[in-house]
């Protein structure tokens, strides 16, 4: 576990563009102390396609990167007003592994990200991270 003093913590938030991840970002910034760093982490694992389709499929992470940049812009002023540093990080990696591998003092995730078919494909990131993390995990309740 990473150790740090209050005001020097690294808080990583999973960002997927869902209302629940935005709520998690807001929670993390309101929880952070002056001097802390909140890292907005977006990870996207390319969909595995059959070999015969590989030539017709190209992974484009532009949309995922755009979501991360928009979220950074949305909360930048609030973070600055609180003395909290913001950082953004994008990984071509399974979101669960990206969060677990992040060097941080706290992981914050929304209770549910994308639902429907995407939710079934991705699985429950919050559940997995809460069971495997070596640092505290906050699961911010779903938006009603």
Residue frames relative to the residue before (quaternion, step in Angstrom):
aa qw qx qy qz dx dy dz
X 1.0000 0.0000 0.0000 0.0000 0.00 0.00 0.00
X 0.4506 -0.6601 0.5300 0.2833 3.53 -1.06 0.77
X 0.1583 -0.7788 0.5969 0.1097 3.58 -0.93 0.79
X 0.1347 0.7747 -0.6100 0.0980 3.52 -1.05 0.77
X 0.5020 -0.6397 0.4885 0.3164 3.50 -1.24 0.39
X 0.6536 -0.4907 0.3814 0.4320 3.57 -1.24 0.41
X 0.7665 0.3148 -0.2549 0.4984 3.55 -0.92 0.87
X 0.7400 0.3020 -0.2134 0.5618 3.58 1.25 0.03
X 0.3913 0.7420 -0.4642 0.2842 3.56 1.15 0.51
X 0.2848 -0.7045 0.6226 0.1869 3.51 -1.34 0.45
X 0.0681 -0.8012 0.5935 -0.0335 3.54 -0.51 1.28
X 0.1420 -0.8025 0.5771 0.0525 3.58 -0.65 1.12
X 0.1200 -0.7942 0.5952 0.0248 3.55 -0.88 1.05
X 0.3700 -0.7139 0.5521 0.2202 3.56 -0.89 0.96
X 0.0701 -0.8040 0.5904 -0.0107 3.57 -0.74 1.12
X 0.0402 0.8079 -0.5865 0.0401 3.57 -0.78 1.05
X 0.6081 -0.5875 0.3435 0.4087 3.58 1.27 0.15
X 0.5383 0.6161 -0.4122 0.4010 3.59 1.24 -0.11
X 0.6373 -0.5157 0.3926 0.4169 3.61 -1.20 0.38
X 0.6499 0.5238 -0.3257 0.4440 3.60 1.03 -0.70
X 0.6496 0.4811 -0.3425 0.4789 3.60 1.01 -0.60
X 0.6066 0.5353 -0.3569 0.4669 3.60 1.10 -0.61
X 0.6321 0.5179 -0.3232 0.4772 3.57 1.05 -0.76
X 0.6338 0.5248 -0.3253 0.4660 3.60 1.05 -0.74
X 0.6264 0.5229 -0.3320 0.4733 3.60 1.02 -0.77
X 0.6525 0.5118 -0.3126 0.4633 3.59 0.90 -0.92
X 0.6461 0.5171 -0.3222 0.4596 3.58 0.95 -0.88
X 0.6678 0.5172 -0.3084 0.4376 3.59 0.84 -0.96
X 0.6708 0.4854 -0.3069 0.4693 3.59 0.92 -0.84
X 0.6671 0.4813 -0.3165 0.4724 3.61 0.97 -0.74
X 0.6506 0.5095 -0.3046 0.4737 3.61 1.16 -0.57
X 0.6211 0.5911 -0.3356 0.3901 3.57 1.04 -0.80
X 0.3480 -0.7078 0.5801 0.2033 3.52 -1.23 0.67
X 0.6516 -0.4728 0.4050 0.4333 3.52 -1.28 0.30
X 0.7569 0.3329 -0.2697 0.4934 3.57 -0.83 1.00
X 0.5682 0.5734 -0.3881 0.4446 3.58 1.24 -0.29
X 0.2698 -0.7168 0.6109 0.2002 3.53 -1.32 0.29
X 0.1576 -0.7504 0.6365 0.0835 3.55 -0.94 0.98
X 0.1603 -0.7891 0.5906 0.0531 3.54 -0.71 1.15
X 0.2301 -0.7416 0.6168 0.1291 3.56 -0.77 1.08
X 0.0553 -0.8291 0.5555 -0.0296 3.55 -0.40 1.27
X 0.0144 -0.7683 0.6398 -0.0134 3.53 -0.82 1.04
X 0.0092 -0.7904 0.6120 -0.0255 3.54 -0.81 1.00
X 0.0581 -0.7996 0.5973 -0.0226 3.49 -0.93 0.92
X 0.1933 -0.7813 0.5871 0.0871 3.50 -0.71 1.10
X 0.4266 -0.7083 0.4887 0.2784 3.60 -0.58 1.06
X 0.5064 -0.6389 0.4885 0.3111 3.55 -1.09 0.75
X 0.3890 -0.7021 0.5452 0.2421 3.54 -0.95 0.89
X 0.0896 -0.7973 0.5964 0.0231 3.55 -0.80 1.02
X 0.6093 -0.5505 0.4098 0.3972 3.57 -1.15 0.53
X 0.6463 -0.5639 0.3596 0.3675 3.55 -1.13 0.71
X 0.6736 0.5070 -0.3146 0.4362 3.59 0.97 -0.75
X 0.6833 0.4403 -0.2868 0.5070 3.60 1.25 -0.23
X 0.4427 0.7468 -0.4317 0.2449 3.58 1.22 -0.33
X 0.6523 0.5251 -0.3284 0.4369 3.59 0.95 -0.74
X 0.7180 0.4379 -0.2580 0.4756 3.59 1.10 -0.60
X 0.6957 0.4446 -0.2636 0.4988 3.59 1.26 -0.12
X 0.0278 0.7672 -0.6397 0.0378 3.54 -0.86 1.01
X 0.3734 -0.7300 0.5253 0.2276 3.57 -0.73 1.04
X 0.0758 -0.7817 0.6189 0.0088 3.54 -0.84 1.04
X 0.1603 -0.8235 0.5408 0.0604 3.57 -0.40 1.23
X 0.3071 0.7866 -0.4901 0.2161 3.60 1.25 0.21
X 0.6665 0.5111 -0.3053 0.4487 3.59 0.89 -0.90
X 0.6649 0.4971 -0.3034 0.4677 3.58 0.93 -0.88
X 0.6526 0.4988 -0.3132 0.4768 3.58 0.98 -0.80
X 0.6266 0.5444 -0.3297 0.4498 3.58 1.04 -0.77
X 0.6231 0.5349 -0.3318 0.4643 3.59 1.00 -0.83
X 0.6645 0.5092 -0.3004 0.4571 3.57 0.91 -0.91
X 0.6649 0.4971 -0.2994 0.4703 3.59 0.93 -0.86
X 0.6474 0.5156 -0.3183 0.4623 3.61 0.98 -0.82
X 0.6547 0.5049 -0.3108 0.4689 3.57 0.97 -0.84
X 0.6172 0.5362 -0.3372 0.4668 3.58 1.02 -0.75
X 0.6704 0.4911 -0.2961 0.4709 3.59 0.88 -0.92
X 0.6364 0.5625 -0.3279 0.4135 3.59 1.00 -0.88
X 0.8105 0.2981 -0.1296 0.4873 3.60 0.90 -0.87
X 0.4014 0.7620 -0.4510 0.2343 3.60 1.25 -0.15
X 0.6914 0.4813 -0.2982 0.4487 3.61 0.81 -0.91
X 0.6347 0.5233 -0.3301 0.4631 3.59 0.97 -0.84
X 0.6571 0.5030 -0.3107 0.4676 3.58 0.91 -0.88
X 0.6572 0.5132 -0.3114 0.4558 3.58 0.89 -0.92
X 0.6445 0.5295 -0.3177 0.4509 3.59 0.97 -0.83
X 0.7110 0.4291 -0.2462 0.4998 3.59 1.12 -0.62
X 0.4950 -0.6654 0.4276 0.3597 3.61 1.24 -0.09
X 0.4857 0.6568 -0.4204 0.3950 3.55 1.26 0.47
X 0.3427 -0.7255 0.5599 0.2067 3.57 -0.89 0.94
X 0.2103 -0.7567 0.6062 0.1254 3.54 -1.10 0.75
X 0.0054 -0.7589 0.6510 0.0137 3.52 -1.14 0.70
X 0.2029 -0.7589 0.6021 0.1427 3.55 -1.16 0.55
X 0.0202 -0.7881 0.6149 -0.0174 3.52 -1.07 0.78
X 0.0887 -0.7828 0.6157 0.0196 3.55 -0.90 1.00
X 0.0295 -0.7996 0.5998 -0.0042 3.54 -0.98 0.88
X 0.3159 -0.6565 0.6416 0.2399 3.51 -1.20 0.64
X 0.4201 0.6620 -0.4711 0.4041 3.52 0.22 1.35
X 0.6013 -0.5093 0.4477 0.4227 3.55 -1.24 0.30
X 0.5281 -0.6636 0.4173 0.3264 3.65 -0.76 0.96
X 0.6272 0.5441 -0.3438 0.4386 3.59 0.99 -0.77
X 0.6928 0.4670 -0.2769 0.4747 3.57 0.87 -0.94
X 0.6243 0.5445 -0.3444 0.4416 3.58 0.99 -0.81
X 0.6720 0.4829 -0.2987 0.4754 3.60 0.93 -0.87
X 0.6899 0.4848 -0.2888 0.4535 3.58 0.86 -0.91
X 0.7006 0.4657 -0.2662 0.4705 3.59 1.07 -0.68
X 0.5148 0.6462 -0.4293 0.3649 3.59 1.22 -0.27
X 0.3738 -0.7064 0.5548 0.2314 3.55 -0.98 0.84
X 0.2856 0.7716 -0.5061 0.2585 3.55 -0.15 1.28
X 0.4979 -0.6371 0.5056 0.3011 3.51 -1.40 0.11
X 0.7900 0.0666 0.0055 0.6094 3.57 1.23 -0.52
X 0.1756 -0.7467 0.6325 0.1077 3.56 -1.11 0.80
X 0.0877 -0.7826 0.6159 0.0226 3.57 -0.93 0.96
X 0.0581 0.7874 -0.6100 0.0676 3.56 -0.86 1.01
X 0.5047 -0.6070 0.5121 0.3384 3.54 -1.27 0.40
X 0.6231 -0.5744 0.3831 0.3675 3.56 -1.16 0.62
X 0.7826 0.0036 0.0054 0.6225 3.58 1.09 -0.68
X 0.2869 -0.7302 0.5928 0.1820 3.51 -1.08 0.76
X 0.8088 -0.1115 0.1297 0.5627 3.53 -0.76 -1.04
X 0.2829 -0.7641 0.5582 0.1567 3.55 -0.97 0.87
X 0.6607 0.5385 -0.3577 0.3815 3.52 -1.23 -0.51
X 0.8258 -0.1748 0.1489 0.5152 3.53 -1.13 -0.70
X 0.6321 0.5240 -0.3460 0.4541 3.60 0.94 -0.81
X 0.6496 0.5248 -0.3144 0.4514 3.59 0.95 -0.85
X 0.6527 0.5048 -0.3135 0.4700 3.57 1.03 -0.76
X 0.6674 0.5000 -0.3027 0.4615 3.57 0.99 -0.80
X 0.7140 0.4570 -0.2566 0.4643 3.55 0.90 -0.93
X 0.3250 -0.7332 0.5308 0.2739 3.60 0.94 -0.80
X 0.6126 -0.5640 0.4036 0.3790 3.55 -1.27 -0.03
X 0.2816 -0.7776 0.5455 0.1357 3.54 -0.23 1.32
X 0.6541 0.5307 -0.3204 0.4335 3.58 0.87 -0.95
X 0.6664 0.5021 -0.3044 0.4595 3.57 0.89 -0.91
X 0.6737 0.5026 -0.2968 0.4533 3.58 0.84 -0.95
X 0.6779 0.4927 -0.2942 0.4595 3.56 0.85 -1.00
X 0.6591 0.5202 -0.3238 0.4361 3.60 0.92 -0.85
X 0.7004 0.4637 -0.2713 0.4699 3.59 1.10 -0.61
X 0.7891 0.3552 -0.1664 0.4727 3.61 1.10 -0.54
X 0.5229 0.6664 -0.4096 0.3388 3.61 1.19 -0.27
X 0.3637 -0.7148 0.5623 0.2016 3.54 -1.22 0.66
X 0.6890 0.3666 -0.2556 0.5706 3.58 1.35 0.00
X 0.6560 -0.4969 0.3619 0.4380 3.61 -1.19 0.28
X 0.1654 -0.7645 0.6188 0.0724 3.54 -1.19 0.74
X 0.1492 -0.7503 0.6377 0.0902 3.55 -1.00 0.91
X 0.1275 -0.7580 0.6361 0.0670 3.54 -0.88 1.01
X 0.2606 -0.7841 0.5496 0.1232 3.54 -0.41 1.28
X 0.5170 -0.6733 0.4255 0.3134 3.62 -0.75 1.03
X 0.6139 -0.5839 0.4073 0.3411 3.53 -1.20 0.68
X 0.5265 -0.5902 0.5124 0.3346 3.51 -1.26 0.59
X 0.3557 -0.7427 0.5298 0.2031 3.57 -0.86 0.94
